[in-house]
Amino acid sequence: MSHGPRSSPQPFLRPQWPAPATVQALVTGRTGGISRPPYDSLNLGDHVGDDPAAVAANRQSLQTRAGLPAVPLWLSQVHGTRCVNAAQAQPGDEADAVMAQAPGLVCAIMTADCLPLLLCDRAGSRVGAAHAGWRGLLDGVIESTLAALDCPPGEVLAWLGPAIGPRAFEVGPEVRAAFITEDPAAATAFTPKNGPTEKWLCDIYALARLRLARAGVTAVYGGEHCTYTEKEDFFSYRRDGTTGRMASLIWLQPR
């Protein structure tokens, strides 16, 4: 999958960022698996009602085709802020972020509209991934992941993976108010939507960039996709309701 919108779906999206050679990362698309509609076809989520055998086959296929050095650490995501160390966590642990400092440990986050955030340091010695929906962003999942990485913010590179775009993400006034209460600058990420009810269009990419900038991270890349409108490439919970999940993966290449 290229780094811009395209008409023909491809299996993987590779981040376009100046990460060191030791850092490997990718985001899966929705094609190339065996799941049947409405999970067609590379669904990697085992919590959405898909046939467990199909999910297992898709995960095995991903590991082979992507040349992963290990089975990804699949977490139980709960829209929280907890970040775990991949060297100590267990599959199914409740967390919404994961980091690794040892080579060969594959950090994984699943999404279908929420923002997947990938992080690494300029030295290529640590990586992290965060599941940043609006709840996690508001509560501080970016900050908790940066704290777990434990390196100067000026040394951090961040990549914003495919999420619901600013022209498709509708939220109520209470969501906008919560962000503005926490940071008045967040008002710039919301645009009023015309209609009979008070709704706002929310730019989740802008909210993430604000949080990263406030934490001192200025090297931020990505943020050009929309899972809602790019139907051939991405799953979207807001668009389809019952649907599959993509995975955003990052790891340090074994030497």
N, C-alpha and C positions, 0 to 999 in steps of 0.2 A: 504494500500500500504506500503510495507516495505521501509526501508531507503536505500536500494540498488536496482540496476536494477533487474527486474524479468520478467518471461515470461508470467505469468497470471495476467491480470489487476485487481486491487483492487480499492475500492472507494476513500479512503483518504490516504494521506501521512502525517505522523506525524513527526515534526522536532525531530531529535536526538540531543538534546542540554540540558545542565544543568539548564534550566529555573526553577524559583520557582514554587511551586504548584499553586499559584494564576494565573499564566500565562497559557493560553490555546491557541493552534494554530494548524492549519491544512492546507493542500493544497488539493484541489479537483483534481481528475483525469478526464478522459474523459468518464468513464463508469458509469452506474447507473441512467441515465436520460431518457428522452423520445424524445429528438430531433432526427430528421431524418438526414441521410447523406446529405451534408458533415459535419454536425454539431454533428454527433453521438458521445455520446448521452447526456452527462451531460454538455451541453453548458450553461454557465451562463452569456454570453455577449448579451446585448440587442441591440448592435450596429453593428452586423456582418451580418444581413440579415436573421436570423433565425425567425421562427414563434414566435411572441411575447407570445402567449399562452404557447408554449413549454418552453420558457425561464422562464416565471413566475412559471410554474409548477416545473421546475428544481430548481429554487431558493427556493420555498416553501419546496420541498423535502429535499434540503440541510439543511434548518433550522431545520427540524424535525429530520432527521437522525443524524445530528451532535450535536443535543442538544444545539443549539445556544441560548443564553439568550435574543437576540433581532434580528431584521432584520439587516443584515449588511449594512453599509453605502457604497452604490454603487456610485462611483465617475465617472465623465467624464474625462478620462485620455487623456492628450494631449502631452505626452513626454516632460513635463516641470519639474520644480523643486519645485512647491508650495506644502507645507505641511499644512494640515488643522487639527484643533482640532475636534475630533468626537463629542464632546459635543456641538459644535457651528455650525458645517457644516450641509448643507442640501443635500439630495440625488440629484445626478446630478451635484454637484459643480465641476468646473474645477480644478483639482488638481491631482498630481501624487504621493502623500504621505499623510498619515494620522496617527495621534497619539491619544492616550487616556490615561487619568489618573483616570477616574472614572470606577468602575466595571460595567460590563454589556453592554458596548459599543463595537460593533464588527467592527474592522477595516478591510477593504477589498481592495485588489488589484487584478486586472485581467491581465493575461498574456497568451501568446502563443508563446514564445521564449525569450521575454525580461526577465530580472532577477527580481524575486520577493524577496525583502529583508525584513526579519522580525527582529524586535529589541525589547529588553526589558531591564529593569535594574535588577541588582542582588537582589534588595529588593522586586521585584514583585509589584511595585507601578505604573509603566507606561509601555506602549507598543507602538509600531509603525510599519508601513508597508510602503514600498516604491516600486514604479514601476521603475525599473532601466534598461532601455534599453541603448544602447550606447549613445544616445543623452542626456538622463537624467544623466547618469554617468558623461559625459564630462562637462555638465553644472552645476553639483553640487547637484543633488537630495539627495545623501547620506548626504552631509554636511547640507543641509537645514532640513532634517529629524532629524539629531542629534541635531541641534540647537533647534528644536521644543521640543525634549525630555527634553532638559535642565537638564542634569545630567552629572557628571564627566565621561569622556570616559572610564576610568578604571572600571566603574560600569556597562558598557553596554555589553550585549550579543547580537551577531548578527548571524543570520542563513540565508544562501544563498539557496533559493528555486530552483526548477527545471527550467533551462534555456537552451538555445541552447549551445551545448558543444563546446569545443575548436577545435575539428576536423571537425566541421560542419559549423561553423560561418565564412563565407567569407565576407570580407569588402574590399573596395578600398583603395588605398594609401592615399587618403585625410583623411580618418578616422584615420588611423595610425598616420599620421603627426599631426593631431589635438591633439591627446592624448599625443604624445611625446613633442609637443610644450608646453603643459600645465604641463607635468611632464616627464622628460627624462627617469625615471625608468619604464614608461609604455612600453618602447620598448620590455621588456621581455615578454609582453603579446601577442606579434604578431610573427607569423611564416610565412615565405614566402611560397606561394602555387605554385606548378609547373603548367604551363599552358601557353596558347598563350597570355593571358592578365595578367597584373600585379594585382594579388589579394593576400590578406593576410588572414591567419587564425587567428581569434581573440579569445582570452580567456577572456570572459566577467567576469568569476569568479575571475581571477587574477586581472583584472582591479578594481573590487569591493574591493578585499582584499587590494590592494595598497591604495585605497581611505580611507578605514577604518583604516588601519595602520597609515596613515598620520594624521588622525584625533585623533589618540590615542586609537582606539578600537583594542584590541588584542585577545579578546575572540570571535573567528569567527568559525562557524561550517557550515556543509552542503557543497553544491557545487559539488555533485558527479553524478548528472543526466544530460541527454541530451534529451531535448524535441524533437529534430529533429530525432534522431535515435530510441528512445523508443516510437514507433508509437502506440502501444496498450495502453499505459498509458497516453500519453500527446498529446494535440493539438500542432500543429506547423504551424505558418503562413509561415515560409520560405519553409517548405516542401509541404504544401497543398494549400497555397493561401487562398481560401475561407474555413474557418474552425471556430471552436468554441473557447471559452476562459475558462481557469481554473481560480479558485480564490484561493488566499492565504489569510487566515483569522487569526487574532490574537485578543485576548481580555483578560480582567481581569475578573476572575470568581467572580460573586457576592457571598458575604459571607453569 
